[in-house]
């Protein structure tokens, strides 16, 4: 897709894209040789396409990835909070039952039966 296109890196200078695969972009630099970078993340701070259209496409892709990552994080946070609330509710119910059972056991049988049946 971007093979053969020129990118600029702040430290390594200009280079040519050799390959884009498995969320990695490989770039051949004249002095530094071939380097691999995370794609598209490295375009946020380290790499920039010389071609404005390619740079714009990558930035759009990076923005979409960020949005997807943020959405996934929000969903995980919501799920964690729901599970935490469920666990707290279960613990509270168990504590309530244990307290009630302790009260029931300390009463005479007839009174305990009345309490257990809700009379």
C-alpha positions as CSV (number, residue, x, y, z in Angstrom):
1,X,0.0,0.0,0.0
2,X,2.7,2.5,1.0
3,X,5.7,0.5,-0.3
4,X,8.2,2.8,-2.0
5,X,6.9,5.9,-0.4
6,X,9.2,8.3,1.4
7,X,8.9,9.0,5.1
8,X,10.8,11.3,7.4
9,X,12.0,10.3,10.9
10,X,13.2,12.9,13.4
11,X,16.4,11.0,14.2
12,X,17.1,8.8,11.1
13,X,16.1,11.3,8.4
14,X,14.4,10.3,5.1
15,X,13.7,6.7,4.4
16,X,11.7,4.5,2.0
17,X,8.9,2.2,3.1
18,X,9.9,-1.4,2.4
19,X,6.8,-3.1,3.8
20,X,3.7,-2.8,5.9
21,X,2.6,-6.0,7.6
22,X,1.2,-7.2,10.9
23,X,0.8,-3.6,12.3
24,X,4.5,-2.9,11.6
25,X,6.0,-0.6,9.0
26,X,9.5,-1.3,7.8
27,X,11.5,1.6,6.5
28,X,15.0,1.6,4.8
29,X,17.1,4.5,5.9
30,X,20.4,5.4,4.1
31,X,22.6,5.6,7.1
32,X,20.7,3.5,9.6
33,X,19.6,0.6,7.5
34,X,16.1,-1.0,7.9
35,X,14.0,-0.2,10.9
36,X,10.6,-1.4,11.9
37,X,8.0,0.7,13.7
38,X,4.5,0.1,15.1
39,X,1.9,1.1,12.5
40,X,0.1,3.5,12.6
41,X,1.2,4.5,16.1
42,X,4.7,5.7,15.1
43,X,3.1,8.4,12.8
44,X,1.8,10.1,15.9
45,X,5.3,11.2,17.0
46,X,8.1,9.7,15.0
47,X,7.3,9.2,11.3
48,X,5.7,11.5,8.7
49,X,5.0,10.8,5.0
50,X,6.3,13.3,2.5
51,X,3.2,12.8,0.5
52,X,0.4,14.8,2.1
53,X,-2.4,12.4,0.9
54,X,-0.6,9.4,2.4
55,X,0.0,11.3,5.7
56,X,-3.7,12.3,5.8
57,X,-4.8,8.7,5.3
58,X,-2.5,7.4,8.1
59,X,-3.6,10.1,10.5
60,X,-7.3,9.2,9.7
61,X,-6.4,5.6,10.4
62,X,-4.6,6.5,13.6
63,X,-7.6,8.5,14.8
64,X,-9.9,5.6,14.0
65,X,-7.6,3.3,16.0
66,X,-7.5,5.7,18.9
67,X,-11.3,5.9,18.9
68,X,-11.6,2.1,18.8
69,X,-9.1,1.7,21.6
70,X,-11.0,4.3,23.7
71,X,-14.3,2.6,23.1
72,X,-12.9,-0.8,24.1
73,X,-11.4,0.7,27.3
74,X,-14.8,2.3,28.1
75,X,-16.6,-1.0,27.5
76,X,-14.1,-2.9,29.7
77,X,-14.4,-0.2,32.4
78,X,-18.2,-0.5,32.4
79,X,-18.1,-4.3,32.5
80,X,-15.6,-4.2,35.4
81,X,-17.9,-1.8,37.3
82,X,-20.9,-3.9,36.7
83,X,-19.2,-7.0,37.9
84,X,-17.9,-5.1,40.9
85,X,-21.4,-3.9,41.8
86,X,-22.7,-7.5,41.4
87,X,-20.0,-8.8,43.8
88,X,-20.7,-6.1,46.3
89,X,-24.5,-6.8,46.1
90,X,-23.8,-10.6,46.6
91,X,-21.6,-9.9,49.6
92,X,-24.2,-7.6,51.1
93,X,-27.0,-10.2,50.6
94,X,-24.8,-12.9,52.2
95,X,-24.0,-10.6,55.2
96,X,-27.7,-9.9,55.6
97,X,-28.6,-13.5,55.5
98,X,-25.9,-14.4,58.0
99,X,-27.0,-11.7,60.3
100,X,-30.6,-12.8,60.0
101,X,-29.6,-16.4,60.6
102,X,-27.6,-15.4,63.7
103,X,-30.7,-13.5,65.0
104,X,-32.9,-16.5,64.3
105,X,-30.7,-18.9,66.1
106,X,-30.6,-16.9,69.2
107,X,-34.4,-16.8,69.5
108,X,-36.8,-19.5,70.8
109,X,-38.0,-21.8,68.0
110,X,-41.5,-20.3,67.7
111,X,-40.2,-16.8,67.4
112,X,-37.5,-17.8,65.0
113,X,-40.1,-19.5,62.8
114,X,-42.2,-16.4,62.8
115,X,-39.2,-14.3,61.8
116,X,-38.2,-16.7,59.1
117,X,-41.7,-16.8,57.6
118,X,-42.0,-13.0,57.8
119,X,-45.0,-12.9,60.2
